[in-house]
Amino acid sequence: MQPGDLLDLEITAVAHGGVFVARHENRVVFVSDAIPGERVRVALTDTRKASFWRGDTVDVLDASPHRRPHVWAPADVSTPPESRPGGADFGHIALAHQRELKAEVLRDALARFAGSTAPVTIEPPLPQPGPDRIVEESEDGTRWRTRVSLHVDEEGRVGPFAARSHRVIPVDDLPLATAGIARAASRRRGGSAGRLDLVQPADGRVRVIPRAEPGRSRRPAPVDPAAREVVVETVGDREFRVDAGGFWQVHRLAAGTLHDAVADAVADGVDPDGWHLDLYGGVGLLAASVAGVGGPATRITSVESDPRATEHAGENLAAWIGARAETGRVDRWLANLAETATPAQRARLARGTVVLDPPRAGAGRDVVERLVGLSPARIVYVACDPVALARDLGTFAAHGYTTPSVRAFDLFPHSHHVEAIAVVTR
């Protein structure tokens, strides 16, 4: 069969990556925009592999009771697949069932790659204190994105990319974005080809940051001054300085949720004699969580490869006299530490807690094994990819560490993404 051919298929399961599983003549077909239990008509998009094909749902023949009108109308199954914007691949599923499916994906990854049978449920974002009330998730799981990337094509069209493509889809609304970002986006028309990042920090004012698209030029793109504006984000009664174009959690409740969840993970105590590490530390959010439990003299080092983020981390952690922020690639920094640490420092590291918050690809075997060589008492692993997390937990397990608990949060409603926090101990 060829791309464009149609098949009527029974959807049997959810798979990692926001797609669903069907079979045709003993071949797996990964299908978008479906729900397990449905019978759908699928337009094939990729038939090159002998082991599996890919396709898009173009009609729902027997709908799941969990199917809802898509929260983003242009992404609905009634729209031709090539015209559906990406970024909300679970938006056609009732919110509670989305979380059941995400838990299933996480449980499956932990079982296959880490041999773990730990129970997993997906929690909503934790309520956070606001200026005059407790702030919670919206009832329908929308209006949460405080950072959105749009694109401008050569014809001046502005919008998100179509799912799994680099074709710009102009849209009238961004229902996952905050109302402020959605309004700002609706006013954008034309401009030079590239990317636009819309950012709404705690002060409520939306910044629009133009960026060059990767691959458009062989020369490194200059950094727009708007990306270097220092903004202040708040978590509880703490303030964090961060570049407007730097990394901060996207969901308006995510930073507070992760800060609180990491504090819960170390609530039994942070050893005052330990040397604690925050790896891939950004601007110091999770280092502050550990140090907040440990007290003002907590010795914690945050390691981050972005020098601007490290500079901000140093300022954000100034309340703790034992806190330091260092710039470096985590693998190289750990290698140097392994070579230079004194016996006394190794003893303190062995009493310490490590927060590990790597990018989506995970920490990887090299970083995990270097950490194991330092023998920390506890690792709190924060992950946004179930398979990368499970692979790294499998490496920890092979070196005698166990994972007594995994906690997961739906910090990306209406998408397939999920955030998990695993506590790893000797």
N, C-alpha and C positions, 0 to 999 in steps of 0.2 A: 504494500500500500504506500501511497505518497502523501506528503503534506497537502491538506485540503480535503482529503477523503473523510467521510463521516462514518462513525461507529456508534451504536447504541450500547452503553455499558452500564454494569452494576458497580457502584462505588462501595468498596468493602472496608476501607480504612483511611486514616489520615497519615501522611508522611511528613518527615522533616522538610521544611522549606516552603510551607504554605500550599502544598499540592496534596492530592488525594489519590488513592490507589484503586485501580480497576485491572482486569485481566482480559486479554483477547488471545485465544488460542495459546494459552500458557505463557503468554508474554505480558509483563507488567506494563501498564499504561499509566503514567502520572498525569493527572487531570486537574486543571485549575477550576475554581469557582463552583465546586461541588460540595457535598456533605455525605459522610458515610451513611449507607442505607438508601441512597437515592439511585434512580435509574435516569441517566442523562444521555443526551446526544452530544457527541464529541467530534470536533474538527481536529484532525491530527495536525501537529505543527512540526514534529521532528520524528522521522522514522529511520534515522541513520544507524542506530544501534541495534544489534541483534537481540540484546537482553531486555531492552525497554524502549518504549516510545513515549512521546509527550503529546498532549492535546489540550484544547480549551473547550469548556462547556458552552454550547450554543443554544441548547434547549433543555429544559427540565421536564422529563417525561413522567416521573413519579417523585414528588417532592418530599423531603424530610419534614417532619413537624417542627424542626428547628430552623427551617428557612424563613427569612424575613426579607422584606424589601431592603435593598442595599442602602446602608446609611449614606452612601455617596452615589447619587442617581446615575452619573455617567459611568460608574463602574459596574452597574447592574448587568445581569446575564442577558438582558434584552438588548444591550448595546453590542455591536460587533466587537469581537475580541481585540482587534487591532486599534480600536478607539477607546478602550477602557483604561483610565489612568491607573497607575500602580500605587502601592502603598497602603491598600486597605483590602488585602486578599481574604480576610475573614469577615468582611463587612456585611455579607449576606447571611450570617449565622447569628442566632440569638446569643446575647452576650454570655449568659451562663454556660451555654453549650460550647462557645469558643474556649472557655477556660477548661472545660472537661477535655476537649481535644488537645489543648496545649499540655495538660497534665499527662495525657496518654503519650504524646511525643517525648516528653521528658522522662517518663518512667521507662519507655522502650529504650531510649538512648542509654540511660543508667544501667539497665539490665544487660544490654548487648556489649557495651564498651567498658563498663566498670564492674559488672557482676553484682550490682546493687539491687536489692529489693526494697529499698527505703520507700515508705509511703510518700506520695506526692499529691498535694492539692495546690491549686493556683488561687492566691489571695488577691483581692482588689488592692489598689494603692492604699496605703495607710492614711487616715485623716491627719491633717496638719493644722497647727494653729495659724490663724490669719490675723490681720490687724484688729478685727472686731468680731470674729466668729471662727468656728472650726471649719476648715475647707475640706470638702470631700469630693470624690469622683462624681461626675454628672450621672444622672440616672441611666442614660443611654450610652455612656462611655465615649462621648464626643467632646470636642472643644478642649483638648488636653495638650496639643503640641505647641510648645513655646519656641520651637525652632523648626523652620520649614525651608526646604530648598526647591526653588522653581527654576525653570530653564527658559532661555530665549533662543529661538532658532534663527536661521539665516533670513527668514521672512518677517522677523519681528514678533512672532507669536510667543506668548508667555503662558507657561503652565507647567504642570508636572509631566514627567515622561509617561508614555504608555507602559503598561506592565511588560517587563522583560524586553524593553527596547529603549532606543534613544530618540524616539519621535515625540515631539511636544504635543500635548493635548490641552488646548485652552478650556478652562472650566469656569463656571460662574461662582462656585463656592468651594471652600476647603473645610468640610465639617469636622475633621479631626483637629484642625488648628484652633487656637484661641480666637475669640471673636475679633480681637484687635488685629491679629495677623490676617485673618480672612478679609477684613475690611481693607487693610493695606494692600493685600494681593489683588483685590478686585480693581484697584486703581492703577495697576501697572499695565502699561501699553507700550509695545515696541521697545527699542533700545538695541544695543550691540549684542551680537550673539554671545552666549555664555551662560553663567549661572547667577541666580539671585538668592542669597540667604536672607530670610526674614527672621529676626530675633526679637523676642519680647521678654526682657529680664524683669526683675521684681518691681522696678519703678513703673512698669506698665507701658512705656513708650516703645513703639516698634522701630527697630533699626533695619534698614535695607542695605545689605552688603553685596556689591557686585564682585563676582569672581570669574576668572577665566576657566573654561572647561578643560579638564585634562586632555592632552593630546592635540589641542588646537595649535600649539606652537612648540617648537623644540626648546625655546628659552623658558626658564622658570618665570612664572607669572609674578609680577610685582604684587606685594600685599597692599590691598586698598587700605587707606588710613582708617576707614570705618571699622575694619576688622580689629584694629588695635585699640579702639575705644575701650577703656576699662569700665565695666559695669559692676554692680553689686547685686549678688543673689543672696537670699536669706533662707536659712533653715532654722526654724525655731527662733531663738534669740541670737543666733550667730549670723555674722555677715561673711560672705566670701567674695573676694575680688576675682574677676575673670575677664579676659578679653571678650568683647562682643562676638568676635569670630572664633573664639576658642571653644573647647569642649565643656559642655555642661549637660546634665541630663535633660532629655527632651520633654518628658511628661511633667506637667506643672507640679505634681506631687512626688515625682520620682526621687529627687535628691533627698527630701525629707524621709521618704520611705526607706531608702537604702541606708541613710545615716542611722535611723532608728533600728532597722533590722540588724545592722552590724553591731550596734550597741547591745542589742538583745543577745546576740551570739556570744559576746564576751562579758555578759552581765555577771557571770560567776567570779569574775575578777581578772584584772590585768596585772600580772606580776610586777611589783615595783622594782624588782632587781633585774627584770628582763630587758632585752634590747628588742624593740618591736619595729617591724618594717611595714611600709605601705608601698607596694610595688605597682607600677603604672598609676601613680598617685594623683595625676592631674593637678588640680589646685588645692588639694589637701582635704577634700570633703570627708573621706573615710578615715584618714589619719586623725582628724578631729573627733570622729566618732569613738575611736579606740582611746585616744588621749582623754576625752571627756569622761570615760569610765575610770581610767587609771589615775587621773589627777594631774595637777600642774607640773609635777616633776617627772612625768612619764617620758622615758627615753624612746622616741620614735623617729625613724628616718623615712621620709617620703622620697621615692625615686621616680623620676619622670623624664622622658627624652626631650620634651618640648621646653626650651629654656624660658619662654615667656610664662608657661604654666608653673614652672618651678619657682620663678620669681614671685608669682602671686601666692604660691603655696607657702613660701617663707613668711610672707606678710600674714596670710590667713592663719598660720599656726603659731604666731608670735606669743599668744597667751600661755603657751606651754614652754617652760624654760628648757626642757629636754628634747624639744622637737627640732629637726633639721630637714631641709629640702635640698636634694641634690639632683643635678641634671645628668642623665646617662641612660643608655640603653640597658634595660633590666638584665639581659643575659650577660653583658660585659661587666656591669656593675657587680653582679653576683660572683662572676669569675674572679674579679679583682678582690672582692671580699674574702673569698675562699683562700686566696693566696696570701693575704696580708693579715687576716684576723689573728689576734693573739689568743692564747688559751683562755684568758679572762673574758675576752670578747665572745669567744665561742660559747663559753658557759652562759653568758647573758643571752646570746641568741637562742640557746637551747631552752631558755625559760620564756622566750618571747612568743608573741602572736604576730603572724604575718597576714596582712590583708593583700589578697591577690586579685586584681581587677583588670585582666588583660583585654585587648581588643577582641573582636568577634572570632578571630581564628584561634583563640585560646593561648595559654602560656607556652605550650609545646614541651616536648620531652626534655630538651636541654635545660630549660628554666626549672622545670619540676625536679629534675635530678640534681641540679645545683642546690636547690632549696633543701632537698632531702639530705644532701651532704652537710648542711648546716644544722639539721635536726631540730627545727623549731617545735615547740610543744604543740602549737595549734596554728592551722591555716584557715582563714575565712576567705573562701573563694567566691567572688562575685562574677557571674557569667551571664552573657546575653545570647549564648548559643548552646543548646542542649548537647549536641554531639561533641563540640569542642570541650565543653565541661566534662562530659563523661569520659572522653579519651584521657584527659589529664588526671581525672580521679582514678582511672585504671592504672596509670603510671604510679601515682601515689600508693595505690593498694599493693602494687608489685614490690614496693619498698617498705612495706610494713605499716603503712598508715591506713586508718579506717575513716569512714564517713558516717558518723552516727546520725546526722540530720541534714536534710535538704529542705529549704524553704523557697517558695517561688511566688513571684508577684506578676500580675498582668499590668505591666507598665507601658504596653503598646496595644491598647484595645483596638479591635477590628483589623489588626494585622496578625501574622502568625508568630511574631516575636514574643519572647517571654524572658524575664530576668530571674535568675536563681541564685541562692546563696547557700553554699555547702560548707559545713564545718568539718574540717579534716584534722584528725588528731593521731598522735603516735600511739 
